[in-house]
Amino acid sequence: MRGLGLMKTAFQVQGLNLERLLNLLKKEEVPLWHLRRTDGRTLEAVCRAGDEPAIRALCEEKGWRYAPRGPVGLAALLQRLRKRP
């Protein structure tokens, strides 16, 4: 399933100027889904699992706190079911 790009990962970013993060990700053509501002300094979103390293590196470079929340969506459910005994 990884080759199909179906895996999506939820994450949370904390820091100032989160609009700047969104603009940088748009410039790099990284799609995001389910964007939500939980407060003035926190953003929650979902991205493709393959884009997670790029987002993490960008956050480290610019000083935002990145916290992965784990896989989401149908592909994550199928992966969990496949691991069951």
SVG drawing of the C-alpha trace seen along z (x, -y; Angstrom):
<svg xmlns="http://www.w3.org/2000/svg" viewBox="-11 -35 28 50">
<polyline fill="none" stroke="black" stroke-width="0.4" points="0.0,0.0 2.9,-2.4 3.6,-2.6 0.1,-3.9 0.4,-7.0 -2.7,-6.2 -1.2,-6.4 -1.9,-9.7 -0.5,-11.0 -2.0,-13.4 0.4,-15.9 0.4,-19.0 2.7,-22.1 3.2,-24.7 4.8,-28.0 4.4,-31.5 3.7,-32.6 2.0,-29.3 0.7,-31.0 4.3,-31.2 4.5,-27.4 1.4,-27.0 2.8,-29.3 6.1,-27.4 4.3,-24.1 2.2,-25.4 5.3,-26.6 6.8,-23.1 3.4,-21.7 2.8,-19.6 -1.0,-19.0 -2.6,-19.2 -6.1,-18.1 -8.3,-18.8 -6.4,-21.9 -7.5,-23.2 -6.2,-25.9 -6.8,-24.7 -5.5,-28.0 -3.3,-31.0 -0.1,-28.9 -1.3,-25.4 -2.2,-23.9 -3.4,-20.4 -3.5,-18.8 -3.2,-15.6 -0.6,-15.0 0.7,-12.1 3.0,-9.9 5.7,-10.4 5.6,-14.2 6.1,-13.9 9.9,-14.0 9.9,-17.2 7.4,-18.8 9.5,-17.7 12.7,-19.1 11.0,-22.4 9.7,-22.7 13.1,-22.0 14.8,-24.5 12.3,-27.3 11.8,-26.6 8.3,-25.2 7.5,-22.2 6.4,-19.2 4.5,-16.4 3.2,-13.4 -0.2,-12.0 -0.1,-8.8 -1.6,-7.3 -5.2,-8.1 -7.7,-7.0 -8.8,-3.8 -5.3,-2.7 -4.2,-2.9 -7.2,-0.8 -6.4,1.8 -2.8,1.9 -3.9,2.5 -6.3,5.2 -3.5,6.9 -1.3,7.0 -4.0,8.8 -3.3,12.5"/>
</svg>
